[in-house]
Amino acid sequence: MRKIKGVLGVFVALIWTISLSACIHLPTITESQGDSSNGALDSSNDSSDLSNQPSDIVTEELSIHFLELGTKSTGDCTLIKIGDTEVLIDAGAIKSSAGTIVPYIQEYCADGILEYVIATHAHEDHIAAFVGTSKIDGVFESFVCETIIDYPQSESTSKIRQEYETLRDAEVAAGAKHYTALQCWNNENGAKRSYLLADGISMNILYQKFYEEDASNENEYSVCVLISQGENHYLFTGDLETEGEESLVAENELPKCVLFKAGHHGSNTSSSSALLAEIQPDIVCVCCCCGSDEYTDDVANMFPSQDFVNRVAPYTDKIYVTTLVAAESTKKYQSMNGNIVVSSTGGEVSVACSNNDLTFKETAWFQANRVMPEEWK
């Protein structure tokens, strides 16, 4: 029944696309000269320059949901909703997180269809809830996924990668389209660099060199996505590290971004000065369990790290964090901001959180464990 529904959804989407294309001029992203896999977004005209869109545009409401994952383990899951279209970027942190993620998505995805699913890279904390457990259905089992975009490369030999790809391929056998980010960049086999999500709102797959080159760290294979809504731009880079971020800056004409999902959960090895200087974010959202010793015993490097704070501080103090390690030993975690929802209709952007709307610098944890940057004093 779920797959029959998917076929009907594809048919309806086809009719909608045909009617929409008759009245909307799709934005053009011009192919780079020479090797199309190694070029920047062409800014030679306004229709393809993502940094020079009309300032008075009014679109459908776009909401970006950074989810808590029901665990103290750090991971990513971002739901983007525009009208009846849903985009899901990643589904971590562990398999049982599906028990938190799936019901949340169901509140917003009434038709049971995720139009776009993006898995940035093959680490458990980004793909485990696509799989689920023997008792908890994962994202792939719970929704029809129409288009799946994921990493062009991986060196992971993990069981979770194998399970993710097996279930992804089952979705393709049932009618889903599957592309890698490199195929999107190259406009190959039906894949596109830019997808129109609604009138005035596009999803753009960006280029970075580790789509094609070998990396020493699995994080560097992360798929990078820019959502554009008039002058409002929203950047998602998975767990891309410093070298990958430098490539991202060199290979794309990145605009100033109203929102940046902090690279690699606010680690000291991502959200580099080179990237931040280019995008100059107004709002930064961090998906992590703040203060957890899951990856390090060094408090300064616990997510979100002191180095991350120092680099972001010249641009904004509007940092929001999903989850906090529990103060009580009987609890696994507690909400910091909780689920973070960033919304806009193309003009002003608002932030609303399920627990509280405190910025990171206003929290008790920050004041006890971080040094206040000069820019924030």
C-alpha positions in Angstrom: 0.0 0.0 0.0 2.9 2.3 0.8 4.4 1.9 -2.6 1.1 2.3 -4.4 0.7 5.6 -2.6 4.2 6.5 -3.9 3.2 5.8 -7.5 0.1 8.0 -7.1 2.3 10.7 -5.5 4.7 10.6 -8.5 1.8 10.9 -10.9 0.3 13.9 -9.0 3.8 15.5 -8.8 4.2 15.0 -12.6 1.0 16.8 -13.4 1.9 19.6 -10.9 5.3 20.0 -12.4 4.0 20.3 -16.0 1.5 22.9 -15.0 4.0 24.8 -12.9 6.7 24.9 -15.6 4.2 26.6 -17.9 4.1 29.7 -15.7 7.4 29.7 -13.9 10.8 30.5 -15.3 13.2 28.0 -13.7 16.4 29.6 -12.5 19.4 28.6 -14.6 22.8 27.6 -13.2 25.1 27.7 -16.1 27.6 24.9 -16.6 31.2 25.8 -15.9 33.6 25.9 -18.8 35.7 22.8 -19.5 35.2 20.1 -16.8 31.7 20.6 -15.4 32.6 18.8 -12.2 35.1 21.5 -11.2 33.4 24.8 -11.7 31.6 27.5 -9.6 28.0 28.6 -9.8 27.9 31.0 -12.7 27.2 34.6 -11.6 27.3 36.1 -15.0 23.6 37.0 -14.9 20.9 37.6 -12.2 19.0 34.4 -13.0 21.9 32.2 -11.8 23.6 34.4 -9.2 22.4 33.1 -5.9 23.8 36.2 -4.1 21.8 38.7 -6.1 18.1 37.7 -5.9 15.2 40.2 -5.5 14.9 41.6 -2.0 11.1 42.1 -2.0 10.2 38.5 -2.9 7.3 36.9 -1.0 7.2 33.1 -1.1 5.4 30.3 0.6 6.5 29.8 4.2 9.7 27.8 4.5 10.4 26.2 7.8 13.6 24.4 8.8 13.4 22.0 11.7 16.6 20.9 13.5 15.4 17.9 15.5 16.4 16.5 18.9 17.0 12.8 18.4 15.8 11.2 21.6 19.3 10.3 22.8 22.4 11.7 24.3 24.3 10.7 21.2 25.2 13.6 18.9 23.7 13.4 15.4 21.9 15.3 12.6 18.4 15.4 11.3 16.9 18.4 9.5 13.4 18.6 8.1 12.6 21.4 5.6 9.0 22.1 4.7 7.7 24.3 1.9 3.9 23.9 1.4 3.3 20.3 0.6 7.0 19.6 -0.2 9.3 18.1 2.4 13.1 17.7 2.3 14.9 15.6 4.9 18.6 16.0 5.4 20.1 13.1 7.4 18.5 10.9 10.0 20.8 10.2 13.0 22.0 9.6 15.6 21.3 5.9 16.3 18.8 3.4 14.9 16.3 3.9 17.8 16.2 7.7 17.0 13.7 6.7 14.4 11.2 6.4 17.2 11.6 10.2 17.8 12.2 11.3 14.2 9.4 9.5 12.4 6.5 10.8 14.6 7.9 14.3 14.3 8.0 14.1 10.5 4.5 12.6 10.4 3.1 15.8 12.1 4.2 17.8 9.1 4.2 15.3 6.2 0.5 14.5 6.0 0.7 12.6 2.7 3.5 10.3 3.8 5.8 11.4 0.9 9.2 12.9 1.4 9.9 14.6 -2.0 13.7 14.8 -1.3 15.9 12.8 1.1 19.6 13.7 1.4 22.1 11.6 3.3 25.3 13.7 3.6 27.8 10.9 4.4 28.0 7.4 5.7 28.5 7.9 9.4 26.0 6.3 11.8 25.0 9.7 13.4 23.7 10.8 10.0 22.1 7.7 8.6 21.1 5.2 11.3 17.5 6.3 11.7 16.9 5.8 7.9 17.3 2.1 8.9 15.5 1.9 12.3 15.4 -1.3 14.5 13.6 -4.6 14.5 10.9 -2.9 16.6 11.0 0.7 15.3 10.5 1.4 11.6 13.1 3.7 10.1 12.5 6.6 7.7 12.7 4.5 4.6 10.1 2.1 5.9 7.8 4.8 7.2 7.7 7.2 4.2 7.7 7.1 0.4 10.9 8.8 -0.6 10.7 10.1 -4.2 14.3 11.4 -4.8 17.3 10.3 -2.7 20.6 12.2 -3.0 23.7 11.0 -1.2 27.5 10.9 -1.0 29.4 10.1 -4.2 32.2 8.4 -2.2 32.7 6.5 1.0 35.4 4.4 2.6 33.2 3.2 5.4 32.9 -0.6 5.8 30.4 -0.2 8.7 27.3 -2.4 9.0 25.1 0.7 9.2 26.4 1.9 5.8 25.5 -1.5 4.2 22.1 -1.5 5.8 21.4 2.1 4.7 22.4 1.4 1.1 20.4 -1.9 1.0 17.2 -0.1 2.1 18.0 2.9 -0.2 18.3 0.5 -3.1 14.9 -1.1 -2.1 13.4 2.4 -2.3 14.8 2.7 -5.8 13.4 -0.7 -6.8 10.0 0.6 -5.5 10.2 3.7 -7.7 12.5 6.2 -6.0 15.1 8.1 -8.0 18.7 8.0 -6.6 21.5 10.3 -7.5 24.9 11.2 -6.0 25.8 14.8 -5.3 28.4 14.6 -8.1 25.7 13.4 -10.6 23.6 16.4 -9.5 26.5 18.8 -10.0 27.2 17.3 -13.4 23.5 17.3 -14.4 23.9 13.6 -15.2 21.3 10.8 -15.7 18.3 13.0 -14.8 20.0 14.6 -11.7 20.1 18.4 -11.4 22.3 21.0 -9.7 19.2 23.0 -8.8 15.7 21.8 -7.8 12.7 24.2 -7.7 10.9 23.5 -4.4 8.3 26.2 -4.8 7.9 29.5 -6.7 11.0 31.5 -5.6 12.6 28.7 -3.5 15.3 26.4 -4.8 17.5 23.7 -3.5 21.1 23.8 -4.9 23.6 21.0 -4.7 27.1 22.6 -4.3 30.4 21.2 -5.4 33.4 20.3 -3.2 36.5 18.4 -4.3 36.0 15.3 -2.2 33.1 14.3 -4.3 35.9 13.1 -6.6 39.1 13.0 -4.6 40.0 10.6 -1.8 39.9 12.1 1.7 41.6 11.0 5.0 38.3 11.6 6.9 34.9 10.2 6.0 33.4 13.6 7.1 35.0 15.2 4.0 32.7 13.3 1.7 29.7 15.3 3.0 27.1 16.5 0.5 26.6 20.3 0.7 23.3 22.0 0.0 22.2 25.6 -0.3 18.5 26.5 0.0 17.7 29.9 -1.5 14.6 31.9 -0.9 15.0 35.4 -2.4 17.8 37.1 -0.5 17.6 34.5 2.3 20.1 31.6 1.9 20.4 28.6 4.2 23.6 26.5 4.1 24.0 22.8 5.1 27.4 21.1 4.9 27.0 17.9 6.9 30.3 17.2 8.8 32.5 18.8 6.1 36.0 19.6 7.6 38.3 22.5 7.0 39.9 21.3 3.8 36.5 20.5 2.3 35.2 23.9 3.4 38.1 25.6 1.6 37.2 23.7 -1.5 33.5 24.7 -1.1 34.5 28.3 -0.9 36.9 28.1 -3.9 34.4 26.2 -6.2 31.2 28.1 -5.5 30.0 31.7 -5.5 28.6 31.4 -2.0 26.2 34.2 -0.8 25.8 35.7 2.6 23.7 33.2 4.5 20.9 34.0 6.9 21.3 30.5 8.4 24.2 28.1 8.7 23.9 24.6 10.2 27.1 24.5 12.1 29.7 22.2 10.4 30.3 18.9 12.2 28.2 19.7 15.3 30.2 22.8 16.2 33.5 20.9 16.3 36.9 22.7 16.4 37.8 21.2 13.0 34.8 22.7 11.0 33.0 26.0 10.5 36.4 27.4 9.4 37.3 31.1 9.2 37.5 30.8 5.4 33.9 29.6 5.1 32.5 31.9 7.8 34.1 35.0 6.1 32.3 34.1 2.9 28.8 33.3 4.2 28.8 35.7 7.3 25.8 33.9 8.9 23.1 35.7 10.9 21.9 32.5 12.6 23.9 29.3 13.4 22.1 26.2 14.6 24.1 23.4 16.2 22.9 19.8 16.2 24.7 18.1 19.1 24.5 17.0 22.7 26.2 19.9 24.3 28.9 19.1 26.8 29.0 15.4 26.0 32.3 13.5 26.4 31.2 11.1 23.6 34.2 12.2 21.5 36.6 14.0 23.8 37.3 14.6 27.5 38.7 18.0 26.7 35.9 20.4 27.8 37.2 23.1 25.4 36.6 20.7 22.4 33.3 19.3 23.5 30.5 20.3 21.1 30.0 23.2 20.5 33.7 23.9 20.9 35.4 27.1 22.1 37.2 27.4 18.8 33.9 27.2 17.0 32.5 30.0 19.3 35.5 32.2 18.7 35.2 31.9 14.9 31.5 32.5 14.7 31.5 35.5 17.2 32.6 38.2 14.7 29.4 37.5 12.7 26.7 36.7 15.1 25.7 35.8 18.7 22.6 34.0 17.5 23.7 30.5 18.1 21.1 27.8 19.0 21.9 24.3 20.3 19.4 21.4 20.3 20.5 19.2 23.2 22.4 19.3 26.5 24.1 16.4 28.4 21.9 15.6 31.4 23.0 17.1 34.7 21.3 14.2 36.5 22.9 10.7 36.1 19.4 9.2 35.9 18.7 11.0 32.6 20.3 10.4 29.2 20.0 14.0 28.0 17.9 17.2 28.4 16.8 19.8 26.0 18.9 23.0 25.5 16.9 24.8 22.9 15.1 21.6 22.0 13.7 21.3 18.5 14.8 24.5 16.6 12.5 25.8 13.9 13.7 28.6 11.6 10.9 30.1 9.4 10.5 32.8 6.7 8.2 33.7 3.8 11.2 35.4 2.1 11.7 38.4 4.3 12.3 38.4 8.0 13.5 35.1 9.5 12.2 33.9 12.9 13.5 31.3 15.3 11.2 29.3 17.7 12.4 26.5 19.9 10.5 23.8 21.8 12.2 24.3 25.1 13.4 27.9 25.2 14.7 30.6 22.9 18.0 31.4 24.8 21.0 31.9 22.6 24.0 29.7 23.5 25.8 32.5 25.3 22.9 33.0 27.6 22.8 29.4 28.8 24.2 28.3 32.2 26.4 25.7 30.5 28.1 28.3 28.3 28.7 30.6 31.2 30.3 27.8 33.2 32.3 26.2 30.4 33.1 28.8 27.7 35.1 32.0 27.5 33.0 34.9 26.3 34.4 36.3 23.0 35.3 40.0 23.0 32.7 40.6 20.3 30.0 39.5 22.7 31.0 41.5 25.7 
